[in-house]
Amino acid sequence: MHDVVREMALWIASDFGKDKERCIVKAGVGLPEVPTVENWRSVRRMSLMDNGIGNISDSPNCPELTTLLFQKNEIVNISDQLVNAYREANAIQAISIRFIEEESILNLPDMAALSKLDMFRSGMVEVNVMRSTSSWNKNPTTPSFPNLSTVTLSYCHGLKDLTWLLFAPNLKALYVVSSAQVEDIISKEKAANILTEEVGTIIPFRKLEHFQVNSLPQLKSIYWNPLPFPRLRNFSIVMCPNLRKLPLNSRSGSSFEGEELVIHNGEQEWIDKVEWEDEATKERFLLSFNPALY
């Protein structure tokens, strides 16, 4: 974006210059640390992309923050104090974490407004959900991410599972691509550890409509039992050679006319090795396979 155009956009976003810290853009300016902000409480959007920020240790109070972008930095440490500060930032709607090569752990607090999470070429090895005291009964009926609708993970080679998605019951689209170590989408062992109630009483992905697993060489399981997937219409499975059993039975998938579940995969060798729940499941889905959607 041309500098003049960008400055004009920022001027408009700041209520015509009345509140210059409402929208902070410091992208590609060589920052070694998070910049000083006089009034964090007024900040709504912040972009610190493409800098040299390696440590995030401050704990600002930013209740109006909706968007926070840290792509293309060198972050190796995100402090617990920052996590606790953003626990109050219930307005955050989108998080994008990109080009963070160092191995690290992402600690996510309860975020009621979060709707999109994007991770690309991230060195994250674990995603932990920092449940607030009010929801520490660990019951996903009081979810940490009630509005999270889209999750995209690409080239996240340190992650082995996405069990934390149990706390996102309204997820509509899930894309997991080119992540070499992912073995489970929901790990049965981890699910049992983080939930105090019967694991079988939690039914994930009830709102999921689009699901893609692509280029996951270690993926062995999506879920250990068949799931209803009452709204799932598109299920794309590409280059997942170790995924043998799908979490489906003859009743799984959308039952709305014209929105029936379609499985996209054009690899006949893989299709021939699928272990179906039963003959009825095989009969329902085997003929529904379409060429893969990339």
SEPAFI-792427 format. One record per residue (C-alpha): x, y, z; residue number from 1. Coordinates in Angstrom, 3 decimals, decimal comma. Example, Ala and Ser with C-alpha at 12.3 -4.5 7.8 and 13.67 -1.06 7.14 Angstrom:
// SEPAFI-792427
12,300 -4,500 7,800 1
13,670 -1,060 7,140 2
// end
This chain:
// SEPAFI-792427
0,000 0,000 0,000 1
1,304 3,439 -0,889 2
2,389 5,443 2,177 3
-0,036 8,270 1,466 4
-2,968 5,880 1,077 5
-2,006 4,045 4,246 6
-1,735 7,249 6,259 7
-5,143 8,326 4,997 8
-6,653 4,952 5,984 9
-5,113 5,216 9,457 10
-6,370 8,769 9,831 11
-9,924 7,636 9,038 12
-9,614 4,616 11,351 13
-8,481 6,897 14,186 14
-11,736 8,880 14,048 15
-10,159 11,451 11,736 16
-7,108 11,909 13,910 17
-8,926 12,277 17,216 18
-7,675 8,944 18,578 19
-4,379 8,049 16,914 20
-3,838 4,966 19,052 21
-7,102 3,319 18,039 22
-5,379 1,670 15,074 23
-1,607 1,084 15,347 24
0,328 -0,139 12,309 25
4,079 -0,622 12,748 26
4,787 -3,200 10,065 27
8,237 -3,745 8,604 28
9,967 -0,972 10,533 29
12,557 -3,100 12,360 30
11,037 -3,000 15,837 31
12,978 -5,143 18,373 32
10,113 -5,040 20,881 33
6,454 -4,129 21,250 34
6,207 -0,324 20,936 35
5,216 1,956 23,782 36
1,553 2,913 23,741 37
0,226 5,684 25,965 38
-3,342 4,414 26,159 39
-3,676 0,659 25,589 40
-7,346 0,820 26,544 41
-8,201 2,648 23,323 42
-6,339 0,283 20,969 43
-8,666 -1,706 18,691 44
-6,349 -2,957 15,981 45
-2,601 -3,494 16,043 46
-0,277 -4,778 13,321 47
3,363 -5,446 14,205 48
4,081 -7,675 11,228 49
7,541 -8,205 9,756 50
9,690 -6,874 12,598 51
12,397 -8,321 14,836 52
10,276 -8,781 17,976 53
11,592 -11,749 19,938 54
10,064 -11,335 23,373 55
6,567 -10,254 24,425 56
6,708 -9,673 28,160 57
4,520 -6,630 28,820 58
0,982 -7,058 30,158 59
-1,160 -4,239 28,745 60
-4,818 -3,783 29,591 61
-6,493 -3,652 26,176 62
-10,217 -4,418 26,498 63
-11,104 -2,962 23,063 64
-8,536 -4,939 21,054 65
-10,127 -6,864 18,160 66
-7,175 -7,678 15,883 67
-3,549 -8,401 16,751 68
-1,049 -9,355 14,024 69
2,473 -10,645 14,793 70
3,384 -12,359 11,503 71
7,016 -12,515 10,390 72
8,617 -11,857 13,772 73
11,154 -13,889 15,726 74
9,066 -14,500 18,825 75
10,534 -17,093 21,185 76
8,741 -16,094 24,370 77
5,196 -14,990 25,160 78
4,833 -14,325 28,863 79
2,032 -15,595 31,080 80
1,465 -11,982 32,114 81
0,561 -11,143 28,536 82
-1,828 -14,087 28,371 83
-3,519 -12,885 31,549 84
-3,754 -9,372 30,151 85
-5,383 -10,582 26,945 86
-7,769 -12,690 29,000 87
-9,541 -9,367 29,513 88
-9,497 -8,611 25,789 89
-12,813 -10,267 25,066 90
-13,179 -8,247 21,873 91
-10,375 -9,980 19,949 92
-11,952 -11,461 16,826 93
-8,972 -12,724 14,841 94
-5,503 -14,046 15,587 95
-2,913 -14,677 12,897 96
0,404 -16,291 13,826 97
2,817 -16,636 10,925 98
6,487 -17,233 10,255 99
7,480 -17,948 13,852 100
10,106 -20,641 13,414 101
11,237 -21,119 17,017 102
9,599 -23,939 18,994 103
7,148 -22,498 21,496 104
3,852 -23,123 23,283 105
0,759 -21,088 22,510 106
-1,337 -20,362 25,611 107
-4,812 -19,172 24,699 108
-7,076 -17,640 27,356 109
-10,870 -17,767 27,130 110
-11,751 -15,502 24,204 111
-15,476 -15,072 23,764 112
-15,322 -13,026 20,552 113
-12,561 -14,908 18,737 114
-13,886 -16,071 15,368 115
-10,781 -16,842 13,297 116
-7,415 -18,400 14,093 117
-4,732 -18,726 11,441 118
-1,328 -20,335 11,985 119
1,149 -20,568 9,087 120
4,742 -21,767 9,279 121
4,612 -21,640 13,043 122
6,965 -23,449 15,402 123
4,241 -24,027 17,985 124
4,542 -27,485 19,544 125
1,477 -27,236 21,778 126
-1,705 -25,218 22,162 127
-2,924 -24,897 25,740 128
-6,248 -23,437 26,795 129
-5,921 -21,272 29,891 130
-9,395 -21,723 31,352 131
-10,601 -18,866 33,534 132
-11,553 -19,495 37,143 133
-15,249 -19,209 36,321 134
-14,968 -22,015 33,764 135
-12,436 -24,159 35,568 136
-14,916 -27,001 35,855 137
-13,511 -27,822 32,409 138
-16,953 -28,376 31,013 139
-17,076 -27,439 27,306 140
-20,757 -26,574 27,742 141
-19,216 -23,288 28,914 142
-16,732 -23,093 26,025 143
-13,587 -21,019 25,892 144
-14,199 -20,082 22,253 145
-17,967 -19,969 21,674 146
-17,670 -17,929 18,467 147
-14,608 -19,531 16,910 148
-15,796 -20,516 13,427 149
-12,664 -20,931 11,284 150
-9,304 -22,513 12,109 151
-6,538 -22,824 9,522 152
-3,222 -24,515 10,312 153
-0,567 -24,803 7,613 154
3,051 -25,910 7,868 155
2,869 -26,203 11,640 156
5,347 -29,048 11,897 157
5,607 -29,122 15,691 158
1,961 -29,824 16,503 159
0,846 -33,419 17,105 160
-2,850 -32,850 17,814 161
-5,617 -30,259 18,016 162
-7,402 -31,562 21,097 163
-7,981 -28,012 22,328 164
-10,729 -27,745 19,675 165
-13,001 -29,490 22,175 166
-13,424 -25,989 23,600 167
-14,687 -24,630 20,248 168
-18,114 -26,238 19,823 169
-19,314 -23,891 17,070 170
-16,467 -24,433 14,633 171
-17,680 -24,301 11,028 172
-14,488 -24,703 8,992 173
-11,294 -26,580 9,851 174
-8,289 -26,785 7,528 175
-5,172 -28,692 8,593 176
-2,524 -28,724 5,884 177
1,109 -29,770 5,468 178
1,881 -30,321 9,146 179
4,319 -33,205 9,344 180
3,862 -34,304 12,975 181
0,073 -34,209 13,391 182
-1,040 -37,672 14,548 183
-4,532 -36,950 15,893 184
-7,054 -34,212 15,403 185
-8,601 -35,015 18,792 186
-6,350 -37,193 20,971 187
-8,296 -39,625 23,149 188
-5,572 -39,619 25,795 189
-5,339 -35,835 25,990 190
-9,102 -35,432 25,933 191
-9,370 -37,711 28,957 192
-6,742 -35,647 30,753 193
-8,305 -32,235 30,177 194
-11,905 -33,192 30,803 195
-13,167 -34,238 34,189 196
-16,388 -35,675 32,797 197
-16,868 -38,739 30,616 198
-15,068 -38,172 27,318 199
-17,899 -39,911 25,511 200
-20,363 -37,213 26,593 201
-18,520 -34,553 24,580 202
-19,501 -34,537 20,918 203
-17,186 -32,257 18,899 204
-17,701 -30,739 15,470 205
-21,485 -30,561 15,622 206
-21,476 -27,301 13,636 207
-18,621 -28,204 11,262 208
-19,458 -27,697 7,576 209
-16,063 -27,838 5,851 210
-13,192 -30,090 6,917 211
-9,885 -30,552 5,124 212
-6,871 -32,662 6,077 213
-4,137 -32,412 3,485 214
-0,541 -33,653 3,409 215
-0,462 -35,032 6,952 216
1,860 -38,052 6,678 217
1,569 -39,030 10,384 218
-2,187 -38,565 10,785 219
-3,683 -41,772 12,174 220
-6,928 -40,634 13,789 221
-9,429 -37,818 13,612 222
-11,577 -39,127 16,462 223
-11,777 -42,573 18,024 224
-15,544 -43,058 17,602 225
-17,990 -42,215 14,818 226
-19,311 -38,657 15,018 227
-22,678 -37,373 13,785 228
-21,277 -34,355 11,872 229
-24,864 -33,139 11,359 230
-23,808 -30,158 9,217 231
-20,699 -31,480 7,469 232
-20,985 -31,192 3,689 233
-17,410 -31,189 2,412 234
-14,770 -33,532 3,810 235
-11,492 -33,401 1,883 236
-8,778 -35,960 2,593 237
-5,569 -35,643 0,584 238
-2,235 -37,388 1,075 239
-2,911 -38,814 4,529 240
-1,567 -42,352 3,960 241
-1,781 -43,501 7,601 242
-5,379 -42,450 8,119 243
-7,236 -45,717 7,813 244
-10,481 -45,282 9,717 245
-12,820 -42,312 9,361 246
-15,002 -41,120 12,276 247
-18,170 -41,921 10,349 248
-21,082 -44,293 10,504 249
-24,087 -44,710 8,217 250
-25,889 -41,815 9,962 251
-23,026 -39,297 9,848 252
-23,142 -36,114 7,819 253
-25,668 -33,544 6,740 254
-29,078 -34,996 5,942 255
-30,441 -31,876 4,263 256
-31,416 -32,493 0,657 257
-28,757 -31,152 -1,676 258
-26,251 -30,774 1,174 259
-25,365 -34,410 1,748 260
-21,849 -35,142 2,953 261
-19,367 -35,624 0,109 262
-15,896 -37,021 0,728 263
-13,270 -35,609 -1,602 264
-10,393 -37,944 -2,381 265
-9,064 -39,183 -5,681 266
-6,509 -41,685 -4,374 267
-7,920 -45,100 -5,254 268
-5,174 -46,967 -3,389 269
-6,065 -45,107 -0,191 270
-9,811 -45,561 -0,725 271
-9,334 -49,330 -1,058 272
-7,652 -49,446 2,381 273
-10,282 -47,482 4,331 274
-11,568 -49,431 7,342 275
-15,295 -48,710 7,458 276
-17,339 -48,809 10,654 277
-19,676 -51,373 9,078 278
-21,066 -52,436 5,711 279
-23,869 -49,851 5,861 280
-21,315 -47,047 6,291 281
-19,272 -48,373 3,388 282
-22,322 -48,537 1,141 283
-23,340 -44,998 2,027 284
-20,015 -43,253 1,479 285
-17,967 -45,367 -0,916 286
-19,921 -44,191 -3,942 287
-19,883 -40,580 -2,738 288
-16,129 -40,109 -3,163 289
-15,264 -37,218 -5,500 290
-11,885 -36,037 -6,741 291
-10,031 -34,106 -4,052 292
-10,524 -30,398 -3,504 293
-7,175 -28,673 -3,013 294
// end
